[in-house]
């Protein structure tokens, strides 16, 4: 018996469910999601991780 891709649970959905069932329902059932400063900043920082040309320095590090 095979499963359809839409039958799988997303890891982010599991994290939301454990943290707050109401948050999970709003995001994954109601489809209510809005980007904010923190989500955009996190997305940009994550992209830098995969950029081989990006170099970051902090003080002497």
Secondary structure, DSSP 8 states (H G I E B T S, - for coil): ----GGGS--HHHHHHHHH-HHHHIIIIIS------HHHHHHHHHHHHHT-TT-----TT-
